[in-house]
Amino acid sequence: MPMRRYQTLKRRADFHRLRRSGRRVETSAFSLFSDRGREGAAPVVGISVSGSVGGAVVRNLVKRRIGAAVQARLAAPAPGRLLLVAKPASATMSYAQLERAVFEAIV
């Protein structure tokens, strides 16, 4: 299994700070909050999937799919912090649709 090309957001305060002050992009599958990171730093990504998306199995599936799409999108190192907050529609989307939404949102 290849290593991830990004680090993960872990602290609650980091999630809240990014939601408050980050640039926001809305898609049908998720809300993306982002800001620029330090030059040369690895990207930092957080994925949030609430209970409104579905049960535990569905939430974990959505989180894995979004993570894989972000991994594919970040093939070229891009500094910054990203927070993806899944919407209920993401549970019914195929991986290809989620990947397309991630590719369009992350610029």
Long-range contacts (C-beta under 8 A, 24 or more apart in sequence): 4-67, 4-71, 5-42, 5-43, 5-71, 5-74, 5-75, 5-77, 6-42, 6-43, 6-44, 6-45, 6-70, 6-71, 6-74, 6-82, 7-42, 7-43, 7-44, 7-45, 8-44, 8-45, 8-46, 9-44, 9-45, 9-46, 9-81, 9-83, 14-44, 14-46, 14-81, 15-46, 15-48, 15-83, 18-46, 18-81, 18-83, 19-83, 19-85, 22-81, 22-83, 25-105, 27-101, 27-104, 27-105, 28-87, 28-89, 28-101, 29-86, 29-87, 29-89, 29-90, 29-93, 29-97, 29-98, 29-101, 30-66, 30-84, 30-85, 30-86, 30-87, 30-90, 30-101, 30-105, 31-84, 31-85, 31-87, 32-82, 32-83, 32-84, 32-85, 32-105, 32-106, 33-82, 33-83, 33-85, 34-80, 34-81, 34-82, 34-83, 34-106, 35-80, 35-81, 36-79, 36-80, 37-79, 37-80, 37-81, 38-79, 39-79, 40-79, 41-79, 42-77, 42-79, 43-74, 43-77, 43-78, 43-79, 43-80, 43-81, 43-82, 44-80, 44-81, 44-82, 45-70, 45-74, 45-81, 45-82, 45-83, 45-84, 46-81, 46-82, 46-83, 46-84, 47-83, 47-84, 47-86, 48-83, 48-84, 48-85, 48-86, 49-85, 49-86, 49-90, 50-85, 50-86, 52-88, 53-86, 53-87, 53-88, 53-90, 53-91, 54-88, 54-91, 58-91, 59-86, 61-91, 62-86, 62-90, 62-91, 62-98, 65-90, 65-95, 65-98, 66-90, 66-98, 66-102, 68-95, 68-99, 69-95, 69-98, 69-99, 69-101, 69-102, 69-103, 70-102, 70-106, 72-99, 72-102, 73-99, 73-102, 73-103, 73-106, 74-106, 78-106, 82-106
